[in-house]
């Protein structure tokens, strides 16, 4: 049975988590990651509006407790609540192991653009600029190309950046690409996909890893 | 000392042209009755400092829809299409600020600091016009303090001396904003007597809070 793109991406990203990691998941696709964590991996989720221990809504809605997307949420035993200062001190201070975000564009230097399209869409950066500046590992989880097939993985982002040289790993429905000082390295490819296909849908030059493997976890 | 006031009395000195900080994150932890009072007062040309502009029919979003804001200093406007429309049409000035930077700028304003240094935004358009300072081979932006004429905050509970207790994710920007304005008004879910809140449980000391308003807007 064919797995949809989002599930495939989320399953692969889930394998990047280590037991005990403190993780911030962006709104949308990244939040699916928790559905696919290996059984022996437990992570603590950080919600930038002010707590760790984010969990699913369990019980009645509490008007004072939402996730960073404003949706009713739960807080797990052992969780902790704090204000925005502490929340972002945790982010910038290196206390988050991983952040997973969506992207509009990523380029071969690991620059990320995901917060505005000038003249068209200006939602604002929210906490994203702090997250990419401070988290120890930044994973971009996104579809490989834009609607219509335009590449999103570029030689150089032309949209305003969210962070400069911040991305470690790009996971798409086509494969897994690592950002290295030598450039972008294609390390894994999705079932039924060839390396040539990934290269053709990527504007930035891709170095195909000598140990190229099938995408893990899918 | 009893700081509990009726809502119109607490906000009597708020005038057009003022800078107003408003707590909350997507309207959670926003003092909705105080914001509604600003709508009722029809004060204009406000500079609003907040995390976001919420939704068109809720919280700070109402001030946007009602055209009472001249400038918004916020981290996110994506949930309020009217803010985006006014921005793109040139009708509203929006200074988008990274969320953690916004919190620290307010902290600086309320803590007697001349600014803060953050790595957030280096290499992005956020750095435009700002001084960059290199410390131990890492670049930081100098972000200057923010203060306001008025801070409107929400707390779960207060005593009559204004000591505040917050609950869950409704805390967010409220504590730091309570430090950074000339007039601080707290809308609270419950008012208790002085002494009923253990000093160890107080999250914002009442000495920085001028007035306490209950959700119903009445005085106790």
Boltz contact constraints between the chains, C-beta under 6 A:
constraints:
  - contact:
      token1: [A, 49]
      token2: [B, 25]
      max_distance: 6.0
  - contact:
      token1: [A, 49]
      token2: [B, 169]
      max_distance: 6.0
  - contact:
      token1: [A, 49]
      token2: [B, 172]
      max_distance: 6.0
  - contact:
      token1: [A, 50]
      token2: [B, 169]
      max_distance: 6.0
  - contact:
      token1: [A, 50]
      token2: [B, 171]
      max_distance: 6.0
  - contact:
      token1: [A, 50]
      token2: [B, 172]
      max_distance: 6.0
  - contact:
      token1: [A, 51]
      token2: [B, 169]
      max_distance: 6.0
  - contact:
      token1: [A, 64]
      token2: [B, 167]
      max_distance: 6.0
  - contact:
      token1: [A, 64]
      token2: [B, 168]
      max_distance: 6.0
  - contact:
      token1: [A, 64]
      token2: [B, 170]
      max_distance: 6.0
  - contact:
      token1: [A, 65]
      token2: [B, 168]
      max_distance: 6.0
  - contact:
      token1: [A, 65]
      token2: [B, 169]
      max_distance: 6.0
  - contact:
      token1: [A, 66]
      token2: [B, 28]
      max_distance: 6.0
  - contact:
      token1: [A, 66]
      token2: [B, 169]
      max_distance: 6.0
  - contact:
      token1: [A, 70]
      token2: [B, 26]
      max_distance: 6.0
  - contact:
      token1: [A, 81]
      token2: [B, 168]
      max_distance: 6.0
  - contact:
      token1: [A, 83]
      token2: [B, 171]
      max_distance: 6.0
  - contact:
      token1: [A, 83]
      token2: [B, 175]
      max_distance: 6.0
  - contact:
      token1: [A, 84]
      token2: [B, 103]
      max_distance: 6.0
  - contact:
      token1: [A, 84]
      token2: [B, 172]
      max_distance: 6.0
  - contact:
      token1: [A, 84]
      token2: [B, 173]
      max_distance: 6.0
  - contact:
      token1: [A, 85]
      token2: [B, 103]
      max_distance: 6.0
  - contact:
      token1: [A, 85]
      token2: [B, 107]
      max_distance: 6.0
  - contact:
      token1: [A, 85]
      token2: [B, 176]
      max_distance: 6.0
  - contact:
      token1: [A, 88]
      token2: [B, 100]
      max_distance: 6.0
  - contact:
      token1: [A, 88]
      token2: [B, 103]
      max_distance: 6.0
  - contact:
      token1: [A, 91]
      token2: [B, 100]
      max_distance: 6.0
  - contact:
      token1: [A, 92]
      token2: [B, 100]
      max_distance: 6.0
  - contact:
      token1: [A, 122]
      token2: [B, 84]
      max_distance: 6.0
  - contact:
      token1: [A, 123]
      token2: [B, 78]
      max_distance: 6.0
  - contact:
      token1: [A, 124]
      token2: [B, 75]
      max_distance: 6.0
  - contact:
      token1: [A, 124]
      token2: [B, 76]
      max_distance: 6.0
  - contact:
      token1: [A, 124]
      token2: [B, 77]
      max_distance: 6.0
  - contact:
      token1: [A, 124]
      token2: [B, 96]
      max_distance: 6.0
  - contact:
      token1: [A, 125]
      token2: [B, 98]
      max_distance: 6.0
  - contact:
      token1: [A, 126]
      token2: [B, 75]
      max_distance: 6.0
  - contact:
      token1: [A, 126]
      token2: [B, 76]
      max_distance: 6.0
  - contact:
      token1: [A, 126]
      token2: [B, 99]
      max_distance: 6.0
  - contact:
      token1: [A, 127]
      token2: [B, 99]
      max_distance: 6.0
  - contact:
      token1: [A, 129]
      token2: [B, 98]
      max_distance: 6.0
  - contact:
      token1: [A, 129]
      token2: [B, 120]
      max_distance: 6.0
  - contact:
      token1: [A, 129]
      token2: [B, 121]
      max_distance: 6.0
  - contact:
      token1: [A, 130]
      token2: [B, 98]
      max_distance: 6.0
  - contact:
      token1: [A, 130]
      token2: [B, 100]
      max_distance: 6.0
  - contact:
      token1: [A, 130]
      token2: [B, 120]
      max_distance: 6.0
  - contact:
      token1: [A, 133]
      token2: [B, 119]
      max_distance: 6.0
  - contact:
      token1: [A, 133]
      token2: [B, 120]
      max_distance: 6.0
  - contact:
      token1: [A, 160]
      token2: [B, 125]
      max_distance: 6.0
  - contact:
      token1: [A, 161]
      token2: [B, 124]
      max_distance: 6.0
  - contact:
      token1: [A, 164]
      token2: [B, 123]
      max_distance: 6.0
